[in-house]
């Protein structure tokens, strides 16, 4: 039939677009790593295997990621149980504060830690004074520093996944366990945890992949300690492109292996599945001393978690060159914020990040809607591959994608589908788009799946054509999913550092790079002011997303 | 004159035939019920009518116009979906207006016609209510109003009552029937509930495995089922194997588990093994005397004026028999005979294919 064939053709077209954006650059990287001046070669693989620094960097990536999973789980799971199962004064607001590290994009979080625990950070200086030490009590460097940042920013995954898992538990299952004589511990061990496994597996996978791809923390705090992402960038800066390709391949293989090992776990399905039965009610903590203890622990924790945000805010008011060795800055000014608006050189990156994030978000949402219509609604034959490709960039660290795109789009060969985009305005939105496709399409495809297909059919029997149905029925009903997908994409793109550092040009330099350069010029106030802006925008977008997502 | 005609419709999904050479003619203003168990192809037939599926073979004709390949958007068939498929983000009035807007109706005319459609289903003044604030029965009426507002040529109803509380069903059934009679629209509805089909359908088409088994008025189907399947599927009945001995001047002689019965008013059946389908009211209970089929009462269900007894015969068949409420108790041994006014309640279907 003709309309059917047209739909299938559109499916193939989408598939081709995704293959060109996602698979093709990766294949080119693979090819370049195995090609020397005289054709195919394993020289670079040999070089990679011979250098102990390479093995050390790869191992560094792996063990840092594993340790990050353990630390994040150790913090996130107990917190989720505390806030998900018990009721005590301040639970609501604390439960919300606990998720706050999510609004700190990686680089911003890292500089906040620098201001707090770095050599001349508040906490370090405070301790130095109190203990009358000669120097800072610690050096915020190496694996320990990286793990600290990772634990802080990634426990949120375990926290959110576990809470969602707890919320989706059916009370009657717990009651059944109790009626069968299982005590609290046995219920926890034999019923609750097994039911949480998919959620915990998802959180572990997400944490592992995020820390494997983590770049900001190792870049700023690594010092002599190398992980593969920083190794790739430095190899690339040294001009050893082919070796960088092999490093890229090795990191991708580790990522894919992790994905394969945890392939059964549920990832980002939170909120998509409906809840059956009644969620367990929270246990009200009755005893006075227990309430008090929980309150103190809770608020102490909140302060600890909020310190980076507060620090950033405080430092953003510090005038240039006034803060040296005092524990607290001696002077404050609005100047830094005014500069961001008034100085065209400072305002540029702000504007850049805004339009780059907007363009890439709009494109990602558009592609995700097309994929939703073709794959979920029209069920084109290529739907399996389309959905697979949409998820693929998630398994590939950002550094790898940056290299891949830089490789693919630095050559002009229109017949081979290659154009010179590196150095133009378009490479960054493209990179953000590719990186955001998994997260955006996840949310939007889940939205499509939750839509009752008979709504479309009802619209058709009422004489509404495809466009009217899309505009009046499908899109309005998808609004929560669209807003969720778009806000995640926007926030990620707005704070991006990993891909930007490899692909930016002076004209398109985003906020993250301006933060870095302000920091290098010791202009901490401006760096922090940028950080506060990113943090505020992220928080605002998330708040709008949460608001829209729950309504309608 | 035939208004809607299904001509040898056939639809395959992969290797299974969902609808198999189905032909039906529906008069203008008639209500036809498609009745069948799940998998009988009734829903696929409805979807073929609506245009969501395109048949592999055959045609759908409305007043002689071939609409087989007309898009649902252009077909102007109204449909009420099983779960109503009301647009949750639009209010009642906007839902009802949706189809009218497709026709280009706007302004006061639109408001007037929405109000008229809502009045028709007894929901006048409900325009600005949210869908989520309506009861199940109200939602169903909104769905009806929405389907009827653009004045479609044919109305399709997919299991219209399955989503309602049992207590609401009978009343809603009555309301739907009245409403559709009033509007006078040609209607096809799908159901697996015989009561629904008999109550709503002027005629009922019984489907099995994608084929039409029989089509006729409820009375026809009940009194003269075309085959064993229809006899069993329509109305309450039980089945037992018999041997047809031959025809006498007083009817047909059959042997039931060694007992010989004379059946009057039964269509001709060739001698040999046969299946006898019996309505509960066509049998009566008596003392276990010679000439009666002997069995044990296993269950008694009180249904009001009479009780329904399940009797397990010595030969292992379970027969349902109506009788006075307290005549026998479970566990008692009883005899069964055809009641004197068995009428059209006993049907013989030869086992040998003629």
Interface residues (C-beta under 8 A of the other chain):
Chain A: X1 X452 X454 X455 X457 X458 X459 X460 X461 X462 X463 X464 X465 X468 X472 X473 X476 X477 X552
Chain B: X50 X51 X52 X54 X71 X72 X73 X74 X75 X76 X77 X78 X79 X81 X82 X83 X85 X86 X87 X88 X89 X98 X99 X102 X103 X146 X147 X150 X152 X156
